Amino acid sequence: MKNLEIAIVGGGAAGFFAAISAKEHFPDAVVTIYEKSNKVLAKVKVSGGGRCNVTHACFDNKELSKFYPRGTNHLRKAFDLFNTTSTIAWFKNRGVELETLSDNCIFPKSNSSQTIIDCFEYEAKRLGVIVKIQTPITDIVKLEKGYVLYANENEILVDRIIYTTGGQPKSTSLSWAEKLGHTIVQPVPSLFTFNMPSEPIRDLMGIVVEKATVRVEKTKLEADGPLLITHWGMSGPAILKLSAFGARILAEGNYDFAVLVNWLHTMKENQLREELEKVKDTNSDKKISNYNPFSLSSRLWNYLVDKSSISQDARWKEVTGKAFNKLVNTLLNDRYKVKGKTTFKEEFVTAGGIALDGVDFKTMESRYQKGLYFAGEVLDLDGVTGGFNFQAAWTTGYISGKNVGL
Ligand SMILES: Cc1cc2nc3c(=O)[nH]c(=O)nc-3n(C[C@H](O)[C@H](O)[C@H](O)COP(=O)(O)OP(=O)(O)OC[C@H]3O[C@@H](n4cnc5c(N)ncnc54)[C@H](O)[C@@H]3O)c2cc1C
């Protein structure tokens, strides 16, 4: 009997994980990775600033799934089959030691993404996975039995496919899947920082506020965490989270919107008013610029005082009426105009791709075509920064490989 021919389209994170899983579960199958460029695992190489943030120390599947603006419900089920604990064990069993940093991001102990690449390439070779580079798959057609892949004017006949081509800037590259019944969700970028070309706060570049809450005006979008002021606007985990959860809505508005910053994290107006009254009672003769009651940097404090139209020389006892109200508003609802976005350290992901309802996440098989599987960022799923995007690639890659030969 002829051996099962399994094609893995795309030699990235999900592609390698799927190929290794497929060959481990179905050793008799012929597993071939088709990669369009002349290099496999290119994104793994540059990931995490060359260190590769492989996963995140979050060991509760329900909590883990909340880090994915798109894919929460589907991934929650998939994490029951392969989660962060599985990832750590997978690498450990193959001799790759990982370490968890204080922010719960997990990296190889070697601090080099090459360790991950070496591990994948070694495993693929050991198992007999075939890798064909410079082989872009431009079309896929279903046959009565199996599929034909079109590559460099060649036709490749295969029995099964795991499609792992990553985030695609254009949905046209997936028109073959649309013809086979899949819905393609329009791709838009996720994970970016906010440009604020008209905002003088940019002069405070480099200042970090450890805990701020940022909301997008006129929406329910809200995120908290560290906020970094940059020379082009704002960045840091709070902003990146907001960009991920708001990826679609912000794209629809052409990245022209306003944010409201609560510089005091979750503090509410009543509480702040009480605290400021206390400050006024106990420090009434001190200059507002000399006595900053919050853990904000003095440069930022003075900027916020200015923005509230209060003189730096004003004494606390003089901060009354309108000035008092304005200070409260600036501290809790400080408005900034955003116009445009900037990539964060080259790291970005694509929201959109193959609609999730067309895929059975217990197997990663298409609900419309037998023998067709999907894994990784080509699906309409993506996470915030911190190792979550690779975790989705490992999870979906592993499950697809485990089922592709059944
Ligand atoms: C600079 C950067 C840093 C990042 N750092 C991290 C990080 O530290 N941690 C984290 O979790 N996530 C990180 N990410 C996100 C993460 O890299 C991706 O989510 C992940 O690589 C997705 O894996 P994938 O296999 O689905 O896609 P990819 O890794 O993009 O692989 C897809 C592969 O398919 C190939 N391909 C595409 N079309 C075709 C075709 N038609 N025929 C054949 N081959 C094709 C591509 O050339 C590519 O090799 C980073 C992203 C970037 C851009």
The ligand as a Tripos MOL2 file, in Angstrom:
@<TRIPOS>MOLECULE
LIG
   53    58     1     0     0
SMALL
NO_CHARGES

@<TRIPOS>ATOM
      1 C1          9.6770   40.3930   14.7390 C.3       1 LIG1
      2 C2          8.6860   39.4570   15.3600 C.ar      1 LIG1
      3 C3          8.9540   38.9640   16.6300 C.ar      1 LIG1
      4 C4          8.0490   38.0760   17.2270 C.ar      1 LIG1
      5 N1          8.3560   37.5940   18.4640 N.ar      1 LIG1
      6 C5          7.4830   36.7220   19.0490 C.ar      1 LIG1
      7 C6          7.7940   36.1390   20.3030 C.ar      1 LIG1
      8 O1          8.8730   36.3350   20.8800 O.2       1 LIG1
      9 N2          6.8660   35.3100   20.8750 N.ar      1 LIG1
     10 C7          5.6820   35.0000   20.2470 C.ar      1 LIG1
     11 O2          4.8930   34.2330   20.8040 O.2       1 LIG1
     12 N3          5.3950   35.5040   19.0330 N.ar      1 LIG1
     13 C8          6.2630   36.3490   18.4170 C.ar      1 LIG1
     14 N4          5.9710   36.8520   17.1970 N.ar      1 LIG1
     15 C9          4.7850   36.3280   16.4860 C.3       1 LIG1
     16 C10         5.1330   34.9130   15.9190 C.3       1 LIG1
     17 O3          6.3870   35.0150   15.2540 O.3       1 LIG1
     18 C11         4.0860   34.3990   14.9500 C.3       1 LIG1
     19 O4          2.8230   34.4540   15.5690 O.3       1 LIG1
     20 C12         4.4040   32.9630   14.5480 C.3       1 LIG1
     21 O5          5.6370   32.9440   13.8450 O.3       1 LIG1
     22 C13         3.3060   32.3670   13.6840 C.3       1 LIG1
     23 O6          3.7310   31.1060   13.2300 O.3       1 LIG1
     24 P1          3.2350   30.5340   11.8320 P.3       1 LIG1
     25 O7          3.9840   29.3020   11.5910 O.co2     1 LIG1
     26 O8          1.7640   30.5060   11.8120 O.co2     1 LIG1
     27 O9          3.6770   31.6330   10.7640 O.3       1 LIG1
     28 P2          5.1560   32.0120   10.3090 P.3       1 LIG1
     29 O10         6.1230   31.7800   11.3980 O.co2     1 LIG1
     30 O11         5.0310   33.3650    9.7230 O.co2     1 LIG1
     31 O12         5.4770   30.9540    9.1540 O.3       1 LIG1
     32 C14         4.7870   30.9110    7.9450 C.3       1 LIG1
     33 C15         5.7260   30.3740    6.8830 C.3       1 LIG1
     34 O13         4.9860   30.0870    5.6980 O.3       1 LIG1
     35 C16         5.7230   30.5290    4.5710 C.3       1 LIG1
     36 N5          4.7560   30.7610    3.4970 N.ar      1 LIG1
     37 C17         3.8500   31.7650    3.3700 C.ar      1 LIG1
     38 N6          3.1210   31.6030    2.2560 N.ar      1 LIG1
     39 C18         3.5480   30.4690    1.6660 C.ar      1 LIG1
     40 C19         3.1720   29.7660    0.4890 C.ar      1 LIG1
     41 N7          2.1890   30.2280   -0.3190 N.pl3     1 LIG1
     42 N8          3.8310   28.6360    0.1700 N.ar      1 LIG1
     43 C20         4.8320   28.1300    0.9680 C.ar      1 LIG1
     44 N9          5.2390   28.7770    2.1030 N.ar      1 LIG1
     45 C21         4.5900   29.9080    2.4560 C.ar      1 LIG1
     46 C22         6.4010   31.7890    5.0760 C.3       1 LIG1
     47 O14         7.5220   32.1320    4.2730 O.3       1 LIG1
     48 C23         6.8030   31.3660    6.4910 C.3       1 LIG1
     49 O15         8.0490   30.7180    6.5090 O.3       1 LIG1
     50 C24         6.8560   37.7140   16.5520 C.ar      1 LIG1
     51 C25         6.5780   38.2320   15.2870 C.ar      1 LIG1
     52 C26         7.4810   39.0960   14.6830 C.ar      1 LIG1
     53 C27         7.1780   39.6280   13.3190 C.3       1 LIG1
@<TRIPOS>BOND
     1     1     2 1
     2     2     3 ar
     3     2    52 ar
     4     3     4 ar
     5     4     5 ar
     6     4    50 ar
     7     5     6 ar
     8     6     7 ar
     9     6    13 1
    10     7     8 2
    11     7     9 ar
    12     9    10 ar
    13    10    11 2
    14    10    12 ar
    15    12    13 ar
    16    13    14 ar
    17    14    15 1
    18    14    50 ar
    19    15    16 1
    20    16    17 1
    21    16    18 1
    22    18    19 1
    23    18    20 1
    24    20    21 1
    25    20    22 1
    26    22    23 1
    27    23    24 1
    28    24    25 2
    29    24    26 1
    30    24    27 1
    31    27    28 1
    32    28    29 2
    33    28    30 1
    34    28    31 1
    35    31    32 1
    36    32    33 1
    37    33    34 1
    38    33    48 1
    39    34    35 1
    40    35    36 1
    41    35    46 1
    42    36    37 ar
    43    36    45 ar
    44    37    38 ar
    45    38    39 ar
    46    39    40 ar
    47    39    45 ar
    48    40    41 1
    49    40    42 ar
    50    42    43 ar
    51    43    44 ar
    52    44    45 ar
    53    46    47 1
    54    46    48 1
    55    48    49 1
    56    50    51 ar
    57    51    52 ar
    58    52    53 1
@<TRIPOS>SUBSTRUCTURE
     1 LIG1         1 GROUP 0 **** ****
